[in-house]
Amino acid sequence: MKQTTANSRTINPNLAEALVSLGLRVPQVEHITGVSRTLVRAFYEKHHQRRSPSGLMPNSLTWYTESHEVSVHSAFFWLLFQNHYVSLKASRPSALHSDLTSHAYCRALATYQGICGAEGAVIAPERALLLVQYLADRLVLARNIPGGDTIKLIQCASCGTHHVVAAHYREYTCGECKDSRNAKKAH
């Protein structure tokens, strides 16, 4: 692995290829890994037999709270990322935050997609990346994402399931628990 001089970020073609194989678009992989766009495009075409899609990246943090399913999957991905980040930081205490974040994102995405399968994954790689950027910023308070104080991770007060919810909640009861309580009251 080579070090860049501009921002001391590690250039990592192996990570770039792994991110591409997980479905992340070329510009994001180039930004994360420091690998040239030409090489990342070649990786993308090798793995997907087509060019990387273009278009705007998601930028709304409130998307993660739109439904019960999205909220739970977002929380699951959040916890996977944090677990991988902590594990990597413990094994590489002198590594750069950006490198730890990139590797933890890749591992969390691979784990998430492996558990959910192609049909069950609710969070696309770009949505997962936005969530990781938000989390990574919260870990070091390095930069602010617009609307950065709009979501948080919380457990349901009834069942204990983690959810991503709007930041104003002090206590949260998920829709599933509310529905079961209302059903019990109706009888």
SERO-4910 file (N, C-alpha, C, O; in steps of 0.05 Angstrom, whole numbers):
BEGIN
 pado doro    nc1    nc2    nc3   cac1   cac2   cac3    cc1    cc2    cc3    oc1    oc2    oc3
  Met    A     17    -24      0      0      0      0     18     25      0     38     26     13
  Lys    A      9     45    -15     24     70    -17     10     91     -1    -14     91      3
  Gln    A     25    110      9     15    133     23     13    156      3     32    161    -12
  Thr    A     -9    171      3    -10    196    -13      3    218      3      3    217     28
  Thr    A     12    238    -11     24    261      4      4    282     10      7    297     29
  Ala    A    -17    284     -6    -37    306     -3    -52    304     24    -55    323     38
  Asn    A    -62    280     30    -78    278     54    -71    254     72    -87    247     90
  Ser    A    -49    242     67    -39    220     83    -58    197     84    -58    181    103
  Arg    A    -74    194     64    -93    172     62    -80    149     47    -65    154     28
  Thr    A    -84    125     55    -73    102     43    -86     96     16   -111     95     15
  Ile    A    -71     92     -5    -82     84    -31    -84     54    -30    -64     40    -25
  Asn    A   -107     43    -34   -112     15    -30   -129      3    -52   -153      3    -51
  Pro    A   -115     -9    -73   -130    -21    -95   -147    -45    -86   -168    -50    -97
  Asn    A   -138    -60    -66   -153    -83    -57   -180    -74    -44   -200    -87    -49
  Leu    A   -179    -53    -28   -203    -42    -17   -221    -32    -39   -246    -35    -38
  Ala    A   -210    -18    -58   -226     -8    -81   -241    -30    -95   -264    -28   -101
  Glu    A   -227    -52   -101   -240    -74   -114   -261    -87    -97   -283    -95   -107
  Ala    A   -256    -89    -71   -276   -100    -53   -301    -82    -52   -324    -92    -53
  Leu    A   -298    -56    -50   -320    -37    -50   -336    -39    -76   -361    -38    -75
  Val    A   -322    -40    -98   -335    -43   -124   -352    -69   -125   -374    -69   -135
  Ser    A   -340    -90   -115   -354   -116   -116   -380   -115    -99   -399   -130   -105
  Leu    A   -380    -98    -79   -404    -95    -62   -425    -76    -74   -446    -73    -62
  Gly    A   -418    -63    -96   -437    -47   -110   -434    -17   -107   -451     -2   -117
  Leu    A   -413     -7    -94   -410     22    -90   -401     34   -117   -385     22   -132
  Arg    A   -411     57   -123   -405     70   -149   -376     80   -150   -363     84   -130
  Val    A   -367     84   -175   -339     91   -181   -330    117   -166   -309    116   -153
  Pro    A   -345    139   -168   -334    163   -155   -330    161   -125   -311    171   -114
  Gln    A   -348    146   -112   -345    142    -83   -321    125    -77   -307    130    -58
  Val    A   -317    104    -92   -295     86    -88   -269    101    -92   -250     98    -77
  Glu    A   -268    117   -113   -244    133   -119   -238    152    -95   -215    154    -87
  His    A   -259    165    -85   -255    183    -63   -246    169    -37   -228    179    -23
  Ile    A   -258    146    -31   -251    132     -7   -223    120     -7   -209    121     13
  Thr    A   -215    109    -30   -191     93    -31   -167    108    -43   -144     99    -39
  Gly    A   -171    130    -58   -149    144    -70   -139    130    -96   -119    138   -107
  Val    A   -153    109   -104   -145     94   -128   -156    110   -153   -178    122   -151
  Ser    A   -141    109   -174   -149    125   -198   -176    116   -209   -184     93   -207
  Arg    A   -190    135   -220   -217    130   -231   -215    109   -253   -233     92   -256
  Thr    A   -194    109   -269   -191     90   -291   -190     61   -280   -204     44   -290
  Leu    A   -175     57   -259   -172     30   -247   -199     22   -234   -207     -1   -236
  Val    A   -211     41   -220   -237     35   -207   -258     28   -228   -274      9   -224
  Arg    A   -259     42   -250   -277     36   -272   -272      8   -282   -291     -7   -288
  Ala    A   -247      1   -285   -240    -26   -295   -250    -47   -275   -261    -68   -283
  Phe    A   -246    -42   -250   -257    -61   -229   -287    -64   -232   -298    -86   -231
  Tyr    A   -301    -41   -235   -330    -41   -236   -340    -58   -260   -357    -75   -258
  Glu    A   -328    -53   -283   -336    -67   -307   -329    -97   -305   -344   -114   -315
  Lys    A   -307   -104   -292   -300   -132   -287   -320   -146   -270   -328   -168   -276
  His    A   -329   -133   -249   -348   -145   -230   -377   -144   -238   -392   -162   -231
  His    A   -385   -124   -253   -413   -120   -258   -420   -121   -288   -443   -120   -296
  Gln    A   -400   -124   -305   -403   -125   -334   -419   -102   -346   -434   -105   -365
  Arg    A   -416    -79   -333   -429    -54   -342   -414    -31   -329   -398    -35   -311
  Arg    A   -421     -7   -339   -409     17   -327   -423     24   -301   -446     17   -297
  Ser    A   -409     38   -284   -420     48   -259   -443     68   -265   -440     85   -282
  Pro    A   -465     66   -250   -487     85   -254   -478    113   -246   -460    117   -229
  Ser    A   -490    132   -259   -485    160   -252   -509    171   -238   -530    158   -235
  Gly    A   -507    196   -229   -530    208   -215   -521    218   -188   -499    213   -178
  Leu    A   -540    232   -175   -534    243   -149   -534    222   -127   -549    202   -128
  Met    A   -517    227   -108   -516    209    -85   -538    217    -66   -547    240    -65
  Pro    A   -549    198    -50   -569    205    -30   -556    224     -9   -533    221     -2
  Asn    A   -572    242      1   -562    261     20   -581    267     43   -576    285     59
  Ser    A   -603    252     45   -623    257     65   -619    237     88   -622    213     84
  Leu    A   -614    247    112   -612    229    135   -639    221    145   -641    200    158
  Thr    A   -660    236    139   -687    228    148   -697    204    133   -717    191    142
  Trp    A   -685    196    111   -693    172     96   -691    147    115   -708    129    113
  Tyr    A   -672    147    133   -667    124    150   -690    120    170   -691     99    184
  Thr    A   -708    139    173   -729    138    192   -757    135    179   -777    135    193
  Glu    A   -758    131    153   -783    131    138   -802    108    144   -826    111    143
  Ser    A   -791     85    151   -808     62    156   -794     45    178   -771     48    183
  His    A   -810     27    189   -800      8    209   -777     -8    197   -756    -11    210
  Glu    A   -781    -19    174   -761    -36    161   -735    -22    156   -713    -32    162
  Val    A   -737      2    145   -713     18    139   -699     26    165   -674     25    167
  Ser    A   -714     33    185   -703     41    211   -687     18    224   -666     22    234
  Val    A   -699     -6    223   -686    -29    235   -661    -37    219   -640    -43    231
  His    A   -663    -37    193   -639    -44    176   -617    -23    180   -594    -30    181
  Ser    A   -625      2    182   -605     23    187   -591     20    213   -567     23    215
  Ala    A   -607     13    234   -595      8    260   -576    -16    259   -555    -16    271
  Phe    A   -585    -37    245   -568    -61    243   -542    -54    229   -520    -62    238
  Phe    A   -543    -39    207   -519    -31    193   -501    -13    211   -477    -16    212
  Trp    A   -514      5    226   -499     23    244   -484      7    264   -460     12    269
  Leu    A   -497    -13    276   -484    -30    296   -462    -47    284   -440    -50    296
  Leu    A   -466    -57    260   -445    -72    246   -420    -54    241   -398    -62    247
  Phe    A   -425    -30    231   -403    -11    227   -388     -6    252   -363     -7    253
  Gln    A   -402      1    273   -389      8    299   -373    -16    309   -350    -12    319
  Asn    A   -383    -40    307   -369    -64    316   -343    -68    300   -322    -73    312
  His    A   -345    -65    274   -321    -69    257   -301    -46    262   -277    -51    263
  Tyr    A   -311    -22    266   -293      1    271   -277     -3    297   -253      0    298
  Val    A   -292    -11    318   -279    -15    344   -259    -38    343   -237    -36    354
  Ser    A   -266    -59    329   -248    -82    326   -222    -74    310   -200    -81    318
  Leu    A   -226    -59    289   -203    -51    273   -185    -31    289   -161    -33    288
  Lys    A   -198    -13    303   -183      7    319   -166     -7    341   -143      1    346
  Ala    A   -177    -28    353   -163    -43    373   -139    -58    361   -118    -61    374
  Ser    A   -142    -68    337   -121    -84    324   -100    -66    310    -78    -74    305
  Arg    A   -108    -41    304    -90    -22    290    -92      5    303   -103     24    291
  Pro    A    -82      8    328    -86     33    342    -73     58    329    -82     80    334
  Ser    A    -53     54    312    -40     77    300    -51     83    272    -41    101    259
  Ala    A    -71     68    263    -82     73    236    -97     99    235   -108    108    255
  Leu    A    -98    111    211   -113    135    207   -143    130    210   -153    109    202
  His    A   -157    149    221   -186    147    224   -199    141    197   -217    124    195
  Ser    A   -191    155    176   -203    151    149   -199    122    139   -217    111    127
  Asp    A   -176    110    144   -171     83    136   -188     63    152   -199     44    141
  Leu    A   -190     68    178   -206     51    195   -236     52    186   -249     32    184
  Thr    A   -245     77    181   -272     80    172   -277     66    145   -298     52    143
  Ser    A   -259     69    126   -262     56    100   -264     26    103   -281     13     91
  His    A   -245     15    118   -245    -15    121   -269    -25    137   -280    -46    131
  Ala    A   -277    -10    158   -300    -18    173   -326    -16    156   -343    -34    158
  Tyr    A   -328      4    139   -350      6    121   -351    -18    102   -373    -30     99
  Cys    A   -329    -25     91   -328    -48     72   -336    -73     86   -351    -89     75
  Arg    A   -325    -78    110   -332   -102    125   -361   -103    133   -375   -123    132
  Ala    A   -371    -80    142   -399    -78    150   -418    -83    127   -438    -97    129
  Leu    A   -411    -72    104   -428    -75     80   -428   -104     71   -448   -115     64
  Ala    A   -404   -117     71   -402   -145     64   -418   -163     83   -432   -181     75
  Thr    A   -416   -157    109   -431   -172    129   -461   -168    125   -476   -187    125
  Tyr    A   -469   -143    122   -498   -137    118   -509   -151     94   -530   -164     95
  Gln    A   -495   -149     71   -505   -161     47   -504   -192     49   -522   -205     38
  Gly    A   -485   -202     63   -483   -231     67   -506   -242     84   -517   -263     78
  Ile    A   -513   -227    105   -535   -236    122   -562   -232    109   -580   -250    110
  Cys    A   -566   -209     96   -592   -203     84   -596   -216     57   -619   -221     49
  Gly    A   -575   -221     42   -577   -232     15   -585   -210     -4   -592   -188      4
  Ala    A   -583   -216    -29   -589   -196    -50   -617   -185    -49   -622   -162    -53
  Glu    A   -636   -203    -43   -664   -195    -42   -673   -181    -17   -691   -165    -17
  Gly    A   -659   -186      5   -667   -176     31   -654   -150     40   -662   -138     59
  Ala    A   -633   -142     26   -618   -118     33   -635    -93     27   -643    -89      4
  Val    A   -641    -78     47   -657    -54     44   -640    -29     39   -648    -11     25
  Ile    A   -615    -30     50   -598     -7     48   -578    -11     25   -562    -30     25
  Ala    A   -579      7      5   -560      6    -17   -533     15     -8   -531     29     13
  Pro    A   -511      8    -22   -485     16    -14   -482     46    -10   -468     55      8
  Glu    A   -495     62    -27   -492     91    -25   -506    101      1   -496    120     14
  Arg    A   -529     89      7   -543     97     32   -526     89     56   -524    103     76
  Ala    A   -514     65     55   -496     56     76   -473     75     79   -464     81    102
  Leu    A   -462     84     57   -439    103     58   -447    129     72   -432    140     88
  Leu    A   -470    140     65   -479    165     78   -482    161    108   -474    178    124
  Leu    A   -493    138    116   -496    132    144   -468    130    158   -464    140    180
  Val    A   -449    117    144   -422    115    155   -408    142    157   -395    148    177
  Gln    A   -412    159    137   -400    186    138   -411    201    162   -396    214    176
  Tyr    A   -437    198    167   -449    211    190   -438    199    216   -430    214    234
  Leu    A   -436    173    217   -425    160    241   -396    167    246   -387    173    268
  Ala    A   -380    166    224   -351    172    226   -347    200    236   -330    206    252
  Asp    A   -364    219    226   -362    246    235   -368    249    265   -356    264    279
  Arg    A   -388    233    273   -395    234    302   -373    222    319   -369    230    342
  Leu    A   -358    203    308   -336    190    323   -314    210    328   -301    208    349
  Val    A   -308    228    309   -286    246    313   -294    276    312   -278    293    316
  Leu    A   -319    280    306   -329    308    303   -312    323    283   -306    347    287
  Ala    A   -305    310    261   -286    322    242   -300    342    223   -289    363    217
  Arg    A   -324    335    214   -338    354    196   -367    350    200   -376    329    211
  Asn    A   -383    369    191   -412    367    195   -425    360    169   -418    370    148
  Ile    A   -444    342    170   -461    335    147   -486    352    151   -496    354    173
  Pro    A   -496    364    129   -521    380    132   -543    363    145   -548    340    137
  Gly    A   -555    374    165   -576    359    180   -564    338    198   -578    319    205
  Gly    A   -539    340    205   -525    320    220   -537    313    247   -531    292    258
  Asp    A   -553    330    258   -565    324    284   -594    315    281   -611    320    299
  Thr    A   -600    302    259   -628    295    253   -635    266    260   -658    260    263
  Ile    A   -615    249    264   -621    221    270   -603    211    293   -582    222    299
  Lys    A   -612    189    306   -596    177    326   -604    147    328   -626    139    318
  Leu    A   -588    132    342   -593    104    347   -605    102    375   -595    113    394
  Ile    A   -628     87    377   -641     84    403   -654     57    404   -661     45    383
  Gln    A   -659     47    428   -672     21    431   -702     26    437   -709     46    451
  Cys    A   -719      9    427   -747     11    433   -751      6    463   -738    -12    475
  Ala    A   -767     22    476   -771     20    505   -786     -6    512   -783    -15    535
  Ser    A   -800    -18    494   -814    -43    500   -798    -68    493   -794    -85    510
  Cys    A   -789    -70    468   -777    -95    459   -746    -94    459   -733   -115    457
  Gly    A   -734    -71    460   -705    -68    461   -692    -69    434   -667    -68    432
  Thr    A   -708    -71    412   -696    -71    385   -685    -44    379   -697    -23    385
  His    A   -661    -43    367   -649    -18    359   -663     -6    334   -671    -21    316
  His    A   -666     20    334   -678     34    312   -662     60    307   -650     71    325
  Val    A   -662     69    282   -653     96    275   -678    113    275   -696    108    260
  Val    A   -677    134    291   -701    151    294   -692    181    293   -668    187    293
  Ala    A   -712    198    291   -707    227    292   -693    233    319   -700    222    340
  Ala    A   -675    252    319   -658    258    342   -674    269    366   -664    269    388
  His    A   -698    279    361   -712    292    383   -724    272    403   -733    279    425
  Tyr    A   -725    246    396   -736    226    415   -719    222    439   -694    219    436
  Arg    A   -731    223    463   -716    216    487   -722    187    494   -705    173    504
  Glu    A   -746    178    488   -754    151    491   -770    144    466   -783    160    455
  Tyr    A   -768    119    458   -780    111    433   -793     83    436   -781     65    448
  Thr    A   -817     81    426   -831     55    424   -837     50    395   -850     67    381
  Cys    A   -827     28    385   -830     22    356   -859     17    348   -876     11    365
  Gly    A   -864     19    323   -891     14    313   -902    -13    318   -926    -17    323
  Glu    A   -884    -33    317   -893    -61    323   -903    -63    352   -924    -76    356
  Cys    A   -889    -52    370   -898    -53    399   -923    -36    403   -941    -45    418
  Lys    A   -925    -13    390   -950      3    392   -974    -12    381   -995    -12    393
  Asp    A   -970    -26    358   -992    -41    346  -1001    -63    364  -1025    -69    367
  Ser    A   -981    -77    377   -989   -100    394  -1003    -90    419  -1021   -103    429
  Arg    A   -995    -67    430  -1009    -55    453  -1037    -47    446  -1056    -52    461
  Asn    A  -1040    -35    422  -1067    -26    413  -1085    -50    408  -1109    -49    414
  Ala    A  -1074    -72    398  -1089    -97    393  -1099   -108    420  -1121   -118    422
  Lys    A  -1082   -108    440  -1089   -118    467  -1111   -101    479  -1129   -112    492
  Lys    A  -1109    -75    476  -1130    -57    487  -1157    -61    474  -1178    -58    486
  Ala    A  -1156    -67    448  -1181    -71    433  -1197    -96    442  -1221    -97    438
  His    A  -1183   -115    454  -1197   -140    463  -1206   -137    490  -1218   -156    501
***
